[in-house]
Amino acid sequence: MNFRHLRYFVAASEHGSFRKAGVALGVQESTISRRIRDLEDGLGSALFHRHSGGVCLTVAGQRLLSKAQKVLRYINEGAEIVDAVGRGTEGQLRVGIFSSLASGFLQDLLRTFAAEHPGVYVEVVDGNPAEHVAAIRQFRLDIAFLTGTLEWPQCETTYLWSERVFVVLPEAHALARKEEVKWHDLAHETFIVSDVPPGQEVHDYLVQRVADLGHHPKIQAQFVGRDNLLTLVAIGSGLTVTSEATTAAHVPGICYRPIIGEVLPFNGVWSPKHDNPALRRFVSMAKMMARRQGVDL
């Protein structure tokens, strides 16, 4: 018994005729008759009474019909699901992030993709670059958006957008009176970073920038998340730095000031071996949005 046998059997029972079933399916009447005979021989029981006006089901045929219809329905539903996944209209997408979703390119990308692909479930995962890249190589993540210009082996990397770097200050801080600040203005300040991503990367970034000025930065780790870190800035525990997307987050008692000349490039990183159709759609949309913003890909 195979799919074609069941399809011919159901069509013949619905039309009451091998000839009419053949017309409906676009095959010869003799083909329908032969395949149903093969099915009956395999099952060891007649499924139809043949008569001059056509055919009608035997008791055995009646018992088989509902099961056959259910099997065909499941197969058709399965084929529709596979087709939808293949076209990227259904499925799942796991996205690793290293930036705020409060505003900017990434927020716009996720919003647009969700609107155009409502059948795709998008899961967003925070983490550091090394964790994200390891997950991509193991197909536990579909794509990650990371800062910097590093090329990751076994991964496809495409530059998509940039964000300015801002220092986060208490509103009463002297530098809050400036429209922009320089690294020289910050060389002797105390900074705070989170112990969760991207805290370590922010720490390393500060060390590099302040060390270039000939100073050893004062950096304190705080065991809090990003939101509470901004609150600690407000109460005077220290300054921190963040990317432009985060500045859409309004926290009482703080202000954001851009650091002159500091820009972070952001890249999409994914495995070229990953065959998730939703990923292909997502990457295509990201590249299209980047081109609209003047990025030369």
PEKAKA-V535605 format. One record per pair of residues at least 24 apart in sequence whose ideal C-beta (glycine too) atoms are under 10 Angstrom apart, sorted by the first residue. I is the first residue (numbers start at 1). J is the second residue. D is the distance in whole Angstrom. If there is no record, write none. Layout:
# PEKAKA-V535605
i: <I & I>
j: <J & J>
d: <D & D>
This chain:
# PEKAKA-V535605
i: <1 & 1 & 1 & 1 & 1 & 1 & 1 & 2 & 2 & 2 & 2 & 3 & 3 & 3 & 4 & 4 & 4 & 4 & 5 & 5 & 5 & 5 & 5 & 5 & 5 & 5 & 6 & 6 & 6 & 6 & 6 & 6 & 6 & 6 & 6 & 6 & 7 & 7 & 7 & 7 & 7 & 7 & 8 & 8 & 8 & 8 & 8 & 8 & 8 & 9 & 9 & 9 & 9 & 9 & 9 & 9 & 9 & 9 & 9 & 9 & 9 & 9 & 10 & 10 & 10 & 10 & 10 & 10 & 11 & 11 & 12 & 12 & 12 & 12 & 12 & 12 & 12 & 12 & 13 & 13 & 13 & 13 & 13 & 13 & 13 & 13 & 13 & 13 & 13 & 14 & 14 & 15 & 15 & 16 & 16 & 16 & 16 & 16 & 16 & 17 & 17 & 17 & 17 & 18 & 18 & 18 & 18 & 19 & 19 & 20 & 20 & 21 & 21 & 36 & 39 & 39 & 84 & 84 & 84 & 85 & 85 & 85 & 85 & 85 & 86 & 86 & 87 & 87 & 87 & 87 & 87 & 88 & 88 & 88 & 88 & 88 & 88 & 88 & 88 & 88 & 88 & 88 & 88 & 88 & 89 & 89 & 89 & 89 & 89 & 89 & 89 & 89 & 90 & 90 & 90 & 90 & 90 & 90 & 90 & 91 & 91 & 91 & 91 & 91 & 91 & 91 & 91 & 91 & 91 & 91 & 92 & 92 & 92 & 92 & 92 & 92 & 92 & 92 & 93 & 93 & 93 & 93 & 93 & 93 & 93 & 93 & 93 & 93 & 93 & 93 & 93 & 93 & 93 & 94 & 94 & 94 & 94 & 94 & 94 & 94 & 94 & 94 & 94 & 94 & 94 & 94 & 94 & 94 & 94 & 95 & 95 & 95 & 95 & 95 & 95 & 95 & 95 & 95 & 95 & 95 & 95 & 95 & 95 & 96 & 96 & 96 & 96 & 96 & 96 & 96 & 96 & 96 & 96 & 96 & 96 & 96 & 96 & 96 & 96 & 96 & 96 & 96 & 96 & 96 & 96 & 97 & 97 & 97 & 97 & 97 & 97 & 97 & 97 & 97 & 97 & 97 & 97 & 98 & 98 & 98 & 98 & 98 & 98 & 98 & 98 & 98 & 98 & 98 & 98 & 98 & 98 & 98 & 98 & 98 & 98 & 98 & 99 & 99 & 99 & 99 & 99 & 99 & 99 & 99 & 99 & 99 & 99 & 99 & 99 & 99 & 100 & 100 & 100 & 100 & 100 & 100 & 100 & 100 & 100 & 100 & 100 & 101 & 101 & 101 & 101 & 101 & 102 & 102 & 102 & 102 & 102 & 102 & 102 & 102 & 102 & 102 & 103 & 103 & 103 & 103 & 103 & 103 & 103 & 104 & 104 & 104 & 104 & 104 & 104 & 104 & 104 & 104 & 105 & 105 & 105 & 105 & 105 & 105 & 105 & 105 & 105 & 105 & 105 & 105 & 105 & 106 & 106 & 106 & 106 & 106 & 106 & 106 & 106 & 107 & 107 & 108 & 108 & 108 & 109 & 109 & 109 & 109 & 109 & 109 & 109 & 109 & 109 & 109 & 110 & 110 & 112 & 112 & 112 & 112 & 113 & 113 & 113 & 113 & 113 & 113 & 116 & 116 & 117 & 117 & 117 & 117 & 119 & 120 & 120 & 120 & 120 & 120 & 120 & 121 & 122 & 122 & 126 & 126 & 126 & 126 & 126 & 127 & 127 & 127 & 128 & 128 & 128 & 128 & 128 & 128 & 129 & 129 & 129 & 129 & 130 & 130 & 131 & 132 & 132 & 133 & 133 & 133 & 135 & 136 & 136 & 136 & 136 & 136 & 137 & 137 & 137 & 138 & 139 & 139 & 139 & 139 & 139 & 141 & 141 & 141 & 141 & 141 & 142 & 142 & 142 & 142 & 142 & 142 & 142 & 142 & 142 & 143 & 143 & 143 & 143 & 143 & 143 & 143 & 143 & 143 & 143 & 144 & 144 & 144 & 144 & 145 & 145 & 145 & 145 & 145 & 146 & 146 & 146 & 146 & 146 & 146 & 146 & 147 & 147 & 147 & 147 & 147 & 147 & 147 & 147 & 148 & 148 & 148 & 148 & 148 & 148 & 149 & 149 & 150 & 150 & 151 & 151 & 152 & 152 & 152 & 152 & 154 & 154 & 154 & 155 & 155 & 155 & 155 & 155 & 155 & 155 & 155 & 156 & 156 & 156 & 156 & 156 & 156 & 156 & 156 & 156 & 157 & 157 & 157 & 157 & 158 & 158 & 158 & 158 & 158 & 158 & 158 & 158 & 158 & 158 & 159 & 159 & 159 & 159 & 159 & 159 & 159 & 159 & 160 & 160 & 160 & 160 & 160 & 160 & 160 & 160 & 160 & 160 & 160 & 160 & 160 & 161 & 161 & 161 & 161 & 161 & 161 & 161 & 161 & 161 & 161 & 161 & 161 & 161 & 162 & 162 & 162 & 162 & 162 & 162 & 162 & 162 & 163 & 163 & 163 & 163 & 163 & 163 & 163 & 163 & 163 & 163 & 163 & 164 & 164 & 164 & 164 & 164 & 164 & 164 & 164 & 164 & 164 & 164 & 164 & 165 & 165 & 165 & 165 & 165 & 165 & 165 & 165 & 165 & 165 & 165 & 165 & 165 & 166 & 166 & 166 & 166 & 166 & 166 & 166 & 166 & 166 & 166 & 166 & 166 & 166 & 166 & 167 & 167 & 167 & 167 & 167 & 167 & 167 & 167 & 167 & 167 & 167 & 167 & 168 & 168 & 168 & 168 & 168 & 168 & 168 & 168 & 168 & 168 & 168 & 168 & 168 & 168 & 168 & 168 & 168 & 168 & 168 & 169 & 169 & 169 & 169 & 169 & 169 & 169 & 169 & 169 & 170 & 170 & 170 & 170 & 170 & 170 & 170 & 170 & 170 & 170 & 170 & 171 & 171 & 171 & 171 & 171 & 171 & 172 & 172 & 172 & 172 & 173 & 173 & 173 & 173 & 173 & 173 & 175 & 175 & 175 & 176 & 176 & 176 & 176 & 177 & 177 & 178 & 178 & 179 & 179 & 179 & 180 & 180 & 180 & 180 & 180 & 181 & 181 & 181 & 181 & 181 & 181 & 182 & 182 & 182 & 182 & 182 & 183 & 183 & 183 & 183 & 183 & 183 & 183 & 183 & 183 & 184 & 184 & 184 & 184 & 185 & 185 & 185 & 186 & 186 & 186 & 186 & 186 & 186 & 186 & 186 & 187 & 187 & 187 & 187 & 187 & 187 & 187 & 188 & 188 & 188 & 188 & 189 & 189 & 189 & 189 & 189 & 190 & 190 & 190 & 190 & 190 & 190 & 190 & 190 & 191 & 191 & 191 & 191 & 191 & 191 & 191 & 191 & 191 & 191 & 192 & 192 & 192 & 192 & 192 & 192 & 192 & 192 & 192 & 192 & 192 & 192 & 192 & 192 & 193 & 193 & 193 & 193 & 193 & 193 & 193 & 193 & 194 & 194 & 194 & 194 & 194 & 194 & 194 & 194 & 194 & 194 & 194 & 194 & 195 & 195 & 195 & 195 & 195 & 195 & 196 & 196 & 196 & 196 & 196 & 196 & 197 & 197 & 198 & 198 & 198 & 199 & 199 & 199 & 199 & 199 & 199 & 202 & 202 & 202 & 202 & 202 & 205 & 205 & 205 & 206 & 206 & 206 & 209 & 209 & 209 & 227 & 230 & 230 & 266>
j: <38 & 39 & 42 & 43 & 64 & 68 & 71 & 35 & 38 & 39 & 42 & 71 & 72 & 75 & 31 & 35 & 38 & 39 & 35 & 36 & 38 & 39 & 40 & 42 & 43 & 68 & 35 & 39 & 64 & 65 & 67 & 68 & 69 & 71 & 72 & 75 & 32 & 35 & 68 & 71 & 72 & 75 & 32 & 33 & 34 & 35 & 36 & 38 & 39 & 35 & 36 & 39 & 40 & 47 & 48 & 57 & 61 & 64 & 65 & 68 & 69 & 72 & 64 & 65 & 68 & 69 & 71 & 72 & 36 & 72 & 36 & 47 & 48 & 54 & 55 & 56 & 57 & 61 & 47 & 48 & 55 & 56 & 57 & 61 & 62 & 64 & 65 & 68 & 69 & 65 & 69 & 54 & 55 & 48 & 53 & 54 & 55 & 56 & 57 & 53 & 54 & 55 & 56 & 48 & 50 & 54 & 55 & 54 & 55 & 54 & 55 & 54 & 55 & 61 & 64 & 68 & 119 & 120 & 277 & 119 & 120 & 276 & 277 & 278 & 275 & 277 & 117 & 119 & 277 & 278 & 281 & 113 & 116 & 117 & 119 & 120 & 276 & 277 & 278 & 279 & 280 & 281 & 282 & 284 & 116 & 117 & 118 & 119 & 120 & 277 & 278 & 281 & 117 & 118 & 119 & 120 & 121 & 277 & 278 & 117 & 119 & 120 & 121 & 122 & 142 & 276 & 277 & 278 & 279 & 281 & 120 & 121 & 122 & 123 & 142 & 276 & 278 & 279 & 117 & 120 & 121 & 122 & 123 & 124 & 141 & 142 & 143 & 276 & 277 & 278 & 279 & 281 & 282 & 121 & 122 & 123 & 124 & 125 & 135 & 136 & 139 & 140 & 141 & 142 & 143 & 144 & 276 & 278 & 279 & 122 & 123 & 124 & 125 & 132 & 141 & 142 & 143 & 144 & 145 & 268 & 270 & 279 & 282 & 123 & 124 & 125 & 126 & 127 & 128 & 129 & 131 & 132 & 133 & 135 & 136 & 140 & 141 & 142 & 143 & 144 & 145 & 146 & 197 & 269 & 270 & 124 & 125 & 126 & 127 & 132 & 143 & 144 & 145 & 146 & 197 & 198 & 266 & 126 & 127 & 128 & 129 & 131 & 132 & 144 & 145 & 146 & 147 & 148 & 197 & 198 & 201 & 243 & 264 & 266 & 267 & 269 & 126 & 145 & 146 & 147 & 161 & 163 & 198 & 242 & 243 & 244 & 245 & 246 & 264 & 266 & 163 & 198 & 226 & 242 & 243 & 244 & 245 & 246 & 247 & 248 & 249 & 126 & 245 & 246 & 248 & 249 & 226 & 242 & 243 & 244 & 245 & 246 & 247 & 248 & 249 & 250 & 163 & 244 & 245 & 246 & 247 & 248 & 249 & 161 & 163 & 243 & 244 & 245 & 246 & 247 & 248 & 266 & 145 & 160 & 161 & 162 & 163 & 244 & 245 & 266 & 286 & 289 & 290 & 293 & 295 & 145 & 160 & 161 & 163 & 245 & 266 & 268 & 286 & 245 & 248 & 161 & 289 & 293 & 145 & 160 & 161 & 268 & 282 & 285 & 286 & 288 & 289 & 290 & 282 & 286 & 285 & 286 & 288 & 289 & 278 & 281 & 282 & 285 & 286 & 289 & 281 & 285 & 278 & 281 & 282 & 285 & 278 & 276 & 277 & 278 & 279 & 281 & 282 & 278 & 278 & 282 & 196 & 197 & 198 & 225 & 226 & 196 & 197 & 198 & 196 & 197 & 198 & 199 & 200 & 201 & 197 & 198 & 201 & 269 & 197 & 200 & 197 & 197 & 269 & 157 & 269 & 271 & 271 & 269 & 270 & 271 & 273 & 274 & 271 & 273 & 274 & 271 & 271 & 273 & 274 & 275 & 276 & 269 & 270 & 271 & 274 & 279 & 270 & 271 & 274 & 276 & 278 & 279 & 280 & 282 & 283 & 268 & 269 & 270 & 271 & 274 & 276 & 279 & 282 & 283 & 286 & 267 & 268 & 269 & 270 & 266 & 267 & 268 & 269 & 286 & 198 & 201 & 265 & 266 & 267 & 268 & 269 & 198 & 201 & 205 & 243 & 264 & 265 & 266 & 267 & 201 & 205 & 264 & 265 & 266 & 267 & 265 & 267 & 267 & 269 & 267 & 269 & 267 & 269 & 270 & 271 & 271 & 272 & 273 & 267 & 268 & 269 & 270 & 271 & 272 & 273 & 274 & 267 & 268 & 269 & 270 & 271 & 272 & 273 & 274 & 283 & 267 & 268 & 269 & 270 & 267 & 268 & 269 & 270 & 283 & 286 & 287 & 290 & 295 & 297 & 265 & 266 & 267 & 268 & 290 & 295 & 296 & 297 & 265 & 266 & 267 & 268 & 283 & 286 & 287 & 289 & 290 & 291 & 293 & 295 & 297 & 244 & 245 & 264 & 265 & 266 & 267 & 268 & 286 & 289 & 290 & 293 & 294 & 295 & 243 & 244 & 263 & 264 & 265 & 266 & 293 & 295 & 242 & 243 & 244 & 245 & 246 & 247 & 262 & 263 & 264 & 265 & 266 & 243 & 244 & 245 & 247 & 256 & 258 & 259 & 260 & 261 & 262 & 263 & 264 & 205 & 209 & 241 & 242 & 243 & 244 & 258 & 259 & 260 & 261 & 262 & 263 & 264 & 240 & 241 & 242 & 243 & 244 & 245 & 246 & 247 & 255 & 256 & 257 & 258 & 259 & 262 & 191 & 233 & 239 & 240 & 241 & 242 & 255 & 256 & 257 & 258 & 259 & 262 & 192 & 229 & 230 & 232 & 233 & 234 & 238 & 239 & 240 & 241 & 242 & 246 & 247 & 249 & 251 & 254 & 255 & 256 & 257 & 233 & 234 & 239 & 240 & 253 & 254 & 255 & 256 & 257 & 232 & 233 & 234 & 235 & 236 & 237 & 238 & 239 & 253 & 254 & 255 & 233 & 234 & 252 & 253 & 254 & 255 & 234 & 236 & 253 & 255 & 233 & 236 & 239 & 254 & 255 & 257 & 239 & 255 & 257 & 254 & 255 & 256 & 257 & 255 & 257 & 257 & 258 & 257 & 258 & 260 & 257 & 258 & 259 & 260 & 261 & 239 & 257 & 258 & 259 & 260 & 262 & 213 & 259 & 260 & 261 & 262 & 209 & 210 & 212 & 213 & 215 & 259 & 260 & 261 & 262 & 210 & 213 & 215 & 260 & 257 & 259 & 260 & 210 & 213 & 215 & 217 & 239 & 241 & 257 & 259 & 211 & 212 & 213 & 214 & 215 & 216 & 217 & 213 & 215 & 217 & 218 & 217 & 218 & 219 & 238 & 239 & 217 & 218 & 219 & 220 & 236 & 237 & 238 & 239 & 217 & 218 & 219 & 220 & 233 & 237 & 238 & 239 & 240 & 241 & 218 & 219 & 220 & 221 & 222 & 224 & 229 & 230 & 232 & 233 & 237 & 238 & 239 & 240 & 219 & 220 & 221 & 222 & 229 & 238 & 240 & 241 & 221 & 222 & 223 & 224 & 225 & 226 & 227 & 228 & 229 & 230 & 232 & 240 & 221 & 222 & 223 & 224 & 225 & 229 & 222 & 223 & 224 & 225 & 226 & 229 & 225 & 226 & 226 & 242 & 243 & 223 & 224 & 225 & 226 & 229 & 240 & 229 & 240 & 241 & 242 & 243 & 241 & 262 & 264 & 239 & 240 & 241 & 241 & 259 & 262 & 251 & 254 & 256 & 290>
d: <9 & 6 & 6 & 7 & 10 & 9 & 10 & 9 & 10 & 9 & 10 & 8 & 8 & 6 & 10 & 6 & 10 & 10 & 6 & 7 & 7 & 4 & 10 & 8 & 10 & 9 & 10 & 8 & 9 & 10 & 9 & 5 & 9 & 6 & 6 & 9 & 10 & 9 & 9 & 10 & 6 & 9 & 5 & 9 & 9 & 5 & 6 & 10 & 8 & 8 & 6 & 6 & 9 & 7 & 9 & 9 & 8 & 7 & 8 & 6 & 10 & 10 & 9 & 7 & 5 & 6 & 9 & 6 & 10 & 10 & 6 & 9 & 7 & 9 & 6 & 10 & 9 & 9 & 8 & 8 & 8 & 8 & 6 & 7 & 9 & 9 & 5 & 8 & 9 & 9 & 9 & 8 & 9 & 10 & 8 & 5 & 6 & 7 & 9 & 8 & 4 & 6 & 10 & 9 & 9 & 8 & 6 & 8 & 10 & 7 & 10 & 10 & 9 & 10 & 9 & 10 & 7 & 10 & 9 & 9 & 9 & 9 & 6 & 8 & 10 & 5 & 10 & 10 & 7 & 10 & 9 & 10 & 10 & 7 & 9 & 7 & 9 & 4 & 5 & 8 & 7 & 4 & 8 & 9 & 9 & 6 & 9 & 5 & 7 & 9 & 9 & 9 & 8 & 9 & 4 & 6 & 9 & 9 & 8 & 9 & 7 & 5 & 7 & 10 & 10 & 7 & 7 & 4 & 9 & 9 & 7 & 5 & 8 & 7 & 8 & 8 & 7 & 10 & 9 & 6 & 7 & 5 & 7 & 9 & 10 & 5 & 8 & 7 & 10 & 5 & 6 & 9 & 6 & 9 & 8 & 5 & 8 & 6 & 8 & 9 & 9 & 7 & 5 & 5 & 8 & 9 & 9 & 10 & 9 & 6 & 7 & 5 & 7 & 10 & 7 & 7 & 6 & 7 & 7 & 10 & 10 & 10 & 8 & 10 & 8 & 5 & 8 & 6 & 9 & 9 & 8 & 4 & 9 & 7 & 7 & 9 & 5 & 9 & 7 & 3 & 7 & 8 & 10 & 8 & 10 & 6 & 7 & 6 & 8 & 8 & 10 & 7 & 6 & 9 & 9 & 10 & 10 & 8 & 7 & 7 & 6 & 10 & 7 & 7 & 6 & 5 & 6 & 9 & 7 & 6 & 8 & 9 & 10 & 8 & 10 & 10 & 10 & 6 & 9 & 7 & 10 & 7 & 8 & 9 & 6 & 9 & 5 & 8 & 8 & 7 & 9 & 10 & 7 & 7 & 7 & 9 & 4 & 4 & 9 & 8 & 7 & 10 & 7 & 9 & 9 & 10 & 10 & 10 & 10 & 10 & 6 & 6 & 8 & 4 & 5 & 9 & 10 & 8 & 5 & 8 & 7 & 4 & 8 & 7 & 6 & 8 & 6 & 4 & 9 & 9 & 8 & 9 & 9 & 7 & 4 & 9 & 8 & 10 & 8 & 7 & 8 & 7 & 8 & 7 & 10 & 6 & 9 & 8 & 9 & 7 & 8 & 10 & 9 & 7 & 8 & 10 & 7 & 10 & 9 & 8 & 9 & 9 & 8 & 7 & 6 & 10 & 6 & 9 & 9 & 10 & 7 & 10 & 10 & 7 & 9 & 8 & 6 & 6 & 9 & 10 & 8 & 8 & 7 & 6 & 8 & 9 & 9 & 10 & 9 & 5 & 10 & 8 & 8 & 9 & 8 & 8 & 8 & 6 & 9 & 9 & 9 & 9 & 5 & 9 & 9 & 4 & 7 & 9 & 7 & 7 & 9 & 9 & 7 & 8 & 10 & 10 & 8 & 9 & 7 & 10 & 6 & 9 & 10 & 6 & 6 & 5 & 10 & 8 & 6 & 9 & 10 & 9 & 7 & 8 & 6 & 9 & 8 & 9 & 8 & 9 & 9 & 10 & 6 & 8 & 6 & 5 & 7 & 5 & 10 & 7 & 9 & 6 & 7 & 4 & 9 & 8 & 9 & 6 & 7 & 7 & 8 & 9 & 8 & 5 & 8 & 6 & 7 & 6 & 7 & 9 & 10 & 10 & 10 & 7 & 6 & 8 & 6 & 8 & 7 & 9 & 8 & 5 & 7 & 6 & 8 & 9 & 10 & 8 & 7 & 9 & 7 & 6 & 8 & 8 & 9 & 9 & 9 & 9 & 6 & 10 & 10 & 7 & 8 & 8 & 10 & 10 & 5 & 7 & 6 & 8 & 10 & 10 & 10 & 8 & 7 & 5 & 7 & 5 & 10 & 9 & 8 & 5 & 7 & 5 & 8 & 6 & 5 & 8 & 9 & 8 & 8 & 7 & 8 & 9 & 7 & 6 & 8 & 5 & 8 & 8 & 7 & 9 & 8 & 9 & 6 & 6 & 5 & 10 & 6 & 7 & 8 & 5 & 10 & 9 & 6 & 8 & 10 & 10 & 9 & 8 & 5 & 9 & 10 & 9 & 8 & 6 & 7 & 10 & 7 & 9 & 9 & 5 & 6 & 5 & 7 & 10 & 9 & 9 & 4 & 4 & 6 & 9 & 9 & 10 & 7 & 5 & 9 & 7 & 8 & 5 & 10 & 9 & 10 & 5 & 8 & 10 & 9 & 7 & 6 & 8 & 8 & 9 & 6 & 8 & 6 & 8 & 7 & 5 & 10 & 9 & 4 & 7 & 6 & 10 & 7 & 6 & 7 & 6 & 10 & 8 & 6 & 9 & 4 & 6 & 5 & 7 & 9 & 9 & 10 & 6 & 8 & 5 & 8 & 9 & 7 & 5 & 8 & 6 & 9 & 9 & 8 & 6 & 10 & 5 & 9 & 10 & 6 & 5 & 7 & 6 & 8 & 9 & 10 & 9 & 6 & 8 & 6 & 8 & 7 & 9 & 6 & 9 & 10 & 7 & 5 & 8 & 6 & 10 & 6 & 6 & 8 & 6 & 9 & 9 & 8 & 6 & 6 & 8 & 10 & 8 & 9 & 6 & 6 & 5 & 10 & 8 & 8 & 10 & 9 & 9 & 8 & 9 & 8 & 9 & 8 & 9 & 6 & 9 & 5 & 10 & 7 & 10 & 10 & 6 & 10 & 7 & 8 & 10 & 6 & 5 & 7 & 5 & 9 & 10 & 5 & 8 & 6 & 7 & 10 & 10 & 7 & 5 & 8 & 10 & 6 & 7 & 8 & 6 & 10 & 7 & 8 & 9 & 8 & 10 & 6 & 10 & 10 & 9 & 9 & 9 & 7 & 9 & 10 & 9 & 7 & 9 & 10 & 8 & 10 & 10 & 5 & 8 & 5 & 10 & 8 & 10 & 7 & 9 & 8 & 8 & 7 & 10 & 7 & 5 & 9 & 4 & 8 & 7 & 10 & 8 & 4 & 7 & 6 & 7 & 5 & 7 & 10 & 10 & 5 & 5 & 6 & 7 & 10 & 7 & 5 & 8 & 5 & 9 & 6 & 10 & 6 & 7 & 5 & 4 & 7 & 5 & 6 & 8 & 6 & 7 & 8 & 9 & 6 & 9 & 8 & 6 & 8 & 6 & 6 & 6 & 10 & 8 & 5 & 10 & 10 & 8 & 5 & 7 & 5 & 8 & 9 & 10 & 10 & 8 & 8 & 6 & 8 & 9 & 10 & 9 & 9 & 9 & 9 & 10 & 9 & 9 & 9 & 8 & 9 & 10 & 7 & 6 & 8 & 10 & 7 & 9 & 9 & 10 & 9 & 7 & 9 & 8 & 8 & 7 & 6 & 10 & 10>
